[in-house]
Amino acid sequence: MIKISKTIKLDRTVLFLFLILIVLVVTTVLLVIGLNENQVAKSLETDSVVKTLFVIEQNGIPVEIAVLAYYPETGRSAMFDIPGDFGKIIQSLERVDRIDVLYRNGRIFEFKKEIEEIMRLSIPFYITMDVEGLRRITDLLGGLEIFIPEPVDFVDDSGVRVLLPKGNVLLDGEKLVTYLLYDNPDEYIPTGENRKQQTVISLLKALNKNSAKILKRPFYQVLEKNVKSNISGEDLHSLFQYLVNIDGERLIPQGVTGTYREVDGQMLLFPDRDGETFREIINQSFIELVATGEVDYERIYAIEVLNGTDIQNLARNCGNIYQSFGFDVVRVANASEQNYENTVVIDHISENPMAQVIAQLIRCERVVSPGVDEDLSQTEGIYWENSGYSVDFTIILGRDFNGRYVRN
């Protein structure tokens, strides 16, 4: 009896250790699979706009801060300029300070988080480069073409006189960095900011022009070596595959307007209406990324998203998609019936071009209007929802919606 008991106890111990080993193996396999999953592709599963924080720095201090947005479906892009002296309450520091103070302290993830709060956007990726990296990449691209509105004539810190003519000028890496960094006390602040924005736009133009070669070795190796990011390897290469498609010729940077005030001995820019004006510009820009045809961008459209199936969280996930594009999602709920096979967009304004934009975002081909398509309630089982909410569009999700797109 004693020997049997010991044997059973030993067998249970071996079984327990074996189960632990299996758990460890499975966890390791899942971890490897997760690490191998392309982070850019994964991000696009829930957010179809590629958003990247882009920073040019010198000695750890941002010279230019921009957020780039690219929508692959239409090939359109947007750029939002964030001044380093943007003033706000920095939560982690518990004080009012300039936005770039976190970056200066090497806390780039907190810095990105503060910018996400300003814009009320999720920004999955960041790319940074120092001015030396910018110089090398500029030379790799054969120089950057910059429009100089007024002739530049000054003596730099080393005593060398710098002369740059007015007009479109092709600058090599050294001259570009000099132009970017030169300090003119008589220069109007917006002029200096425009100079930095134009540097980023010129870089994007050159990347687009040279996209065929810049993504291939050995050119890409030089590009990759001179940037830092929160992703690497194939993930970073995938991100650049999108960024090189940005058409810098059509890119108009959107900036922050506000008032400068002195706080603790430094001048900070406080945005108009606590940043609401800037966020309205962002929302409008995102709608323009996806819009086709004549659309009234000035109006904020109200949407309700209803789940016409018994699949959990379908409406909430879809609502998040539309919120990321700046739409006002006023209601997320279940439809009166949960037997919808096909997703439909109901246009309460009647034949408004924005209805097609809204449908396009989830690749829905069914757009109907009350009063115009009333007979569809009989032939296709559409129920004209009337919840009492004042909305412009109702999206009823069917079983053909996979959480991001309608499967046509």
C-alpha positions in Angstrom: 0.0 0.0 0.0 2.8 2.4 0.8 4.6 1.7 -2.4 1.4 2.3 -4.5 0.8 5.6 -2.7 4.4 6.8 -3.4 4.0 5.7 -7.0 0.8 7.6 -7.5 2.3 10.7 -5.8 5.3 10.4 -8.1 3.1 10.0 -11.2 1.2 13.1 -10.2 4.4 15.1 -9.8 5.7 14.0 -13.2 2.3 14.8 -14.8 2.3 18.3 -13.1 5.8 19.0 -14.4 4.8 17.7 -17.8 1.9 20.1 -17.9 4.1 23.0 -16.9 6.5 22.1 -19.7 3.6 22.1 -22.2 2.4 25.5 -21.0 5.9 26.9 -21.4 6.3 25.5 -24.9 2.9 26.8 -26.0 3.6 30.3 -24.5 7.0 30.4 -26.2 5.5 29.5 -29.6 2.7 32.1 -29.2 5.3 34.7 -28.2 7.5 33.9 -31.3 4.4 34.1 -33.5 3.5 37.4 -31.9 7.0 38.8 -32.4 6.9 37.7 -36.1 3.5 39.3 -36.8 3.9 42.4 -38.8 3.0 45.3 -36.5 2.0 47.7 -39.3 -0.4 45.1 -40.8 -1.8 44.4 -37.4 -2.4 48.1 -36.8 -4.2 48.5 -40.1 -6.6 45.7 -39.1 -8.3 48.1 -36.6 -7.2 51.5 -38.0 -6.9 51.9 -41.8 -4.9 55.2 -41.5 -1.2 54.9 -41.1 -0.2 57.4 -38.4 3.4 58.2 -37.5 5.0 60.7 -35.2 8.1 62.1 -37.0 10.8 64.1 -35.1 14.0 65.7 -36.3 16.2 66.5 -33.3 19.6 68.0 -32.4 21.4 66.8 -29.3 18.2 65.3 -28.0 16.1 68.4 -28.5 13.3 68.4 -31.1 13.8 70.8 -34.0 10.7 69.7 -35.9 7.7 67.6 -34.7 5.1 66.4 -37.1 2.4 63.7 -37.3 2.0 62.1 -40.7 -1.2 60.4 -41.7 -1.6 58.3 -44.9 -4.7 56.5 -46.1 -3.8 53.7 -48.5 -7.3 53.4 -49.9 -7.2 56.8 -51.6 -3.4 57.5 -51.5 -4.1 60.8 -49.7 -2.1 62.1 -46.8 -2.0 64.8 -44.1 0.6 66.4 -42.0 0.1 68.1 -38.6 2.8 70.3 -37.2 3.2 70.3 -33.4 5.3 73.2 -32.0 7.8 72.1 -29.3 6.7 75.1 -27.1 3.1 73.9 -27.1 1.9 74.6 -23.6 -0.2 72.1 -21.6 -0.4 70.4 -18.3 2.0 67.5 -18.4 0.3 64.9 -16.3 3.4 62.9 -15.5 5.2 66.1 -14.3 2.2 67.6 -12.6 2.9 71.0 -14.0 2.4 73.3 -17.0 5.3 73.0 -19.4 6.2 72.8 -23.1 5.3 69.6 -24.8 8.9 68.7 -25.8 10.2 68.7 -22.2 9.5 64.9 -22.1 11.4 64.3 -25.3 14.3 66.3 -24.0 14.4 64.0 -20.9 14.4 60.9 -23.1 10.9 59.9 -22.3 9.7 59.5 -25.9 6.8 57.2 -25.1 5.3 59.7 -22.6 6.0 62.4 -25.2 4.0 60.5 -27.8 1.2 59.9 -25.3 0.9 63.6 -24.6 0.7 64.3 -28.4 -2.0 61.6 -28.7 -3.9 63.4 -26.0 -3.6 66.8 -27.7 -4.8 65.3 -31.0 -7.2 62.7 -29.5 -5.7 60.2 -31.9 -3.9 56.9 -31.4 -0.4 57.1 -33.0 1.0 53.6 -33.2 4.5 54.4 -34.6 7.3 57.0 -34.3 10.4 57.7 -36.3 13.1 60.1 -35.2 16.4 61.2 -36.7 19.1 63.6 -35.6 20.4 66.3 -37.9 23.4 64.3 -38.8 21.1 61.5 -39.9 19.1 64.0 -41.9 22.3 65.2 -43.5 23.3 61.7 -44.6 19.9 60.8 -45.8 19.7 64.0 -47.8 23.0 63.2 -49.6 21.7 59.6 -50.2 18.7 61.1 -52.0 20.9 63.4 -54.1 19.9 66.5 -52.2 16.5 68.1 -51.3 14.8 70.8 -53.2 13.8 73.7 -51.0 11.9 76.9 -51.8 13.7 79.8 -50.1 11.3 82.8 -50.1 14.1 85.4 -49.2 17.9 85.2 -49.7 19.8 83.9 -46.7 23.1 85.7 -45.8 24.6 85.1 -42.4 27.7 84.0 -40.6 27.5 80.7 -38.7 29.0 79.8 -35.3 32.2 78.7 -36.9 32.6 82.1 -38.6 31.7 80.8 -42.1 29.5 83.0 -44.2 26.4 81.2 -45.6 24.8 82.4 -48.8 21.6 80.9 -50.1 19.7 82.4 -53.1 16.0 83.1 -53.3 13.8 80.5 -55.1 13.9 76.7 -55.6 17.3 75.5 -54.6 18.7 72.0 -54.4 20.6 71.7 -51.1 23.0 69.0 -50.1 23.0 67.5 -46.6 25.3 70.1 -45.0 23.5 73.1 -46.5 20.1 71.7 -45.7 21.0 71.3 -42.0 22.5 74.8 -42.0 19.3 76.2 -43.5 17.2 74.2 -41.1 19.0 75.3 -37.9 20.2 78.8 -38.6 19.0 81.3 -36.0 17.8 84.7 -37.1 16.6 86.8 -34.2 14.8 89.1 -36.6 12.9 86.2 -38.2 9.1 86.1 -37.7 8.2 83.0 -35.7 5.8 81.5 -38.3 8.5 81.9 -41.0 10.9 79.8 -38.9 8.2 77.2 -38.4 7.4 77.1 -42.1 11.1 76.5 -42.8 11.1 73.4 -40.7 7.8 72.2 -42.1 9.2 72.6 -45.7 12.2 70.5 -44.7 10.0 67.6 -43.8 7.8 68.0 -46.9 10.9 68.2 -49.2 12.2 65.0 -47.5 8.9 63.2 -48.2 9.0 64.5 -51.8 12.5 63.0 -52.3 11.5 59.7 -50.7 8.5 59.5 -53.0 10.6 60.4 -56.0 13.2 57.8 -55.2 10.9 55.1 -53.7 11.9 52.5 -56.3 15.5 52.4 -55.0 15.2 53.7 -51.5 13.4 50.6 -50.3 16.1 48.3 -51.7 19.5 47.5 -50.4 22.0 49.1 -50.0 20.0 52.4 -50.0 17.5 51.2 -47.4 20.3 50.1 -45.1 21.6 53.7 -45.0 18.0 55.0 -44.3 17.4 52.4 -41.6 20.7 53.1 -39.9 20.0 56.8 -39.6 16.6 56.6 -37.9 15.2 55.4 -34.6 11.7 53.9 -34.2 9.6 51.8 -31.9 9.6 49.2 -34.5 12.4 47.6 -36.5 13.3 45.0 -39.1 10.5 44.1 -41.5 8.0 46.1 -39.5 10.0 49.4 -40.1 10.5 48.5 -43.8 6.7 48.0 -44.1 6.1 51.4 -42.5 8.4 53.1 -45.0 6.6 51.3 -47.8 3.6 53.5 -46.9 5.5 56.6 -46.0 7.3 56.8 -49.4 3.8 56.9 -51.1 3.0 60.2 -49.4 2.7 62.8 -52.1 4.6 65.8 -50.8 3.4 68.0 -53.7 -0.2 67.8 -52.4 0.7 68.0 -48.7 -0.4 71.1 -46.8 0.8 71.1 -43.2 -1.8 72.0 -40.6 -0.5 73.8 -37.6 -1.7 75.0 -34.2 -2.9 78.6 -33.7 -2.9 80.2 -30.3 -1.5 82.8 -28.0 2.0 83.0 -26.4 2.1 83.5 -22.6 5.0 83.5 -20.2 5.0 80.6 -17.6 7.9 80.2 -15.2 10.2 82.3 -17.3 9.5 80.6 -20.6 7.1 81.6 -23.5 4.6 78.9 -24.2 2.0 78.6 -27.0 -1.5 78.0 -25.7 -3.9 76.8 -28.4 -7.1 78.5 -29.3 -10.2 77.2 -27.4 -8.0 74.7 -25.4 -7.1 72.9 -28.6 -10.6 72.4 -30.0 -9.9 74.5 -33.1 -6.8 72.3 -33.9 -8.8 69.1 -33.3 -11.6 70.3 -35.6 -8.9 70.8 -38.3 -7.6 67.3 -37.7 -11.2 65.8 -37.9 -11.8 67.7 -41.2 -8.5 66.6 -42.6 -9.2 62.9 -41.8 -12.6 63.1 -43.6 -10.8 64.6 -46.6 -8.4 61.7 -46.6 -11.3 59.3 -47.4 -13.8 61.5 -49.2 -14.7 61.2 -52.9 -16.9 63.7 -54.7 -18.3 67.0 -53.4 -18.6 66.8 -49.6 -19.4 69.6 -47.1 -16.4 69.3 -44.8 -17.5 72.2 -42.6 -20.3 70.2 -41.1 -19.8 67.6 -38.3 -21.9 64.6 -39.2 -23.6 62.6 -36.5 -23.7 58.8 -36.8 -25.3 55.9 -34.9 -23.9 52.4 -35.3 -26.3 49.5 -34.6 -25.5 45.8 -34.3 -27.9 43.8 -36.5 -26.4 40.5 -35.4 -25.8 38.5 -32.2 -22.0 38.9 -32.5 -20.7 40.7 -29.4 -19.0 44.1 -29.6 -19.5 44.5 -33.3 -21.1 48.0 -33.1 -18.6 49.2 -30.5 -15.6 48.2 -32.7 -17.2 49.8 -35.8 -17.9 53.0 -33.8 -14.3 53.3 -32.8 -13.4 53.2 -36.5 -15.6 56.2 -37.3 -14.5 58.1 -34.3 -10.9 57.7 -35.4 -11.9 59.5 -38.6 -13.4 62.4 -36.7 -17.1 61.6 -37.0 -19.4 62.2 -34.1 -20.7 58.8 -33.1 -23.6 59.7 -30.9 -25.0 56.2 -30.3 -23.7 52.6 -30.3 -26.4 50.0 -29.6 -28.2 46.9 -30.9 -30.6 47.2 -33.8 -34.3 46.4 -33.2 -33.7 43.1 -35.0 -30.6 40.9 -34.9 -31.1 39.0 -38.1 -29.3 41.3 -40.6 -27.2 39.3 -43.1 -26.0 42.4 -45.0 -24.7 45.7 -43.6 -26.5 48.8 -44.7 -25.9 52.6 -44.4 -29.1 54.6 -44.0 -28.8 58.2 -45.3 -31.3 60.3 -43.3 -30.2 63.5 -45.2 -31.1 61.8 -48.5 -28.6 61.4 -51.3 -25.8 63.2 -49.4 -22.3 62.6 -50.9 -21.0 61.9 -47.3 -23.1 58.7 -47.2 -20.8 57.2 -49.9 -17.7 58.3 -47.9 -19.1 56.6 -44.7 -20.0 53.5 -46.6 -16.6 53.4 -48.3 -14.8 53.4 -45.0 -16.1 49.9 -44.3 -16.5 48.9 -47.9 -20.2 48.8 -47.7 -22.1 48.9 -51.1 -25.6 49.3 -49.7 -26.7 52.9 -49.1 -30.4 53.6 -48.7 -32.6 56.6 -47.7 -36.0 56.7 -45.9 -38.7 57.9 -48.3 -36.7 56.9 -51.3 -36.1 53.2 -50.7 -39.1 52.4 -48.4 -39.9 49.3 -50.3 -36.6 47.7 -49.3 -38.0 47.1 -45.8 -40.2 44.5 -47.4 -37.8 43.0 -50.0 -34.6 43.0 -48.0 -35.7 43.2 -44.4 -34.4 46.7 -43.6 -36.1 48.2 -40.5 -36.1 52.0 -40.5 -34.7 52.6 -37.0 -36.3 55.5 -35.1 -34.6 55.8 -31.7 -35.4 59.4 -31.2 -31.8 60.4 -31.7 -31.1 63.1 -34.2 -28.5 61.5 -36.5 -27.4 62.0 -40.1 -26.5 58.4 -40.8 -27.4 55.1 -39.3 -25.1 52.1 -39.9 -26.7 48.7 -39.3 -24.1 46.0 -39.2 -24.9 42.6 -40.7 -23.1 39.2 -40.6 -21.1 40.2 -43.7 -19.1 42.7 -41.4 -15.9 41.2 -40.1 -15.1 43.8 -37.6 -13.3 46.1 -40.1 -14.8 45.7 -43.5 -17.9 44.3 -45.2 -17.1 41.1 -47.1 -18.5 41.6 -50.5 
